[in-house]
Amino acid sequence: MAVPKKRTSMSKKRIRKNFWKIKGYWFYLNALSLSKSLSTGNSQSFLCNK
């Protein structure tokens, strides 16, 4: 027979949510850095034709 699971605490939920937000923030910073380097022509990892 199915047994209901215990409820996740608010602090645990908040920790997971913040970790998810921080991860998104680092992706944003990497994308911003790459776009800056592409726009200035200082890119070393990407080849782009202008």
Secondary structure, DSSP 8 states (H G I E B T S, - for coil): ---------HHHHHHHHHHHHHHHHHHHHHHHHHHHHHHHT--SS-----
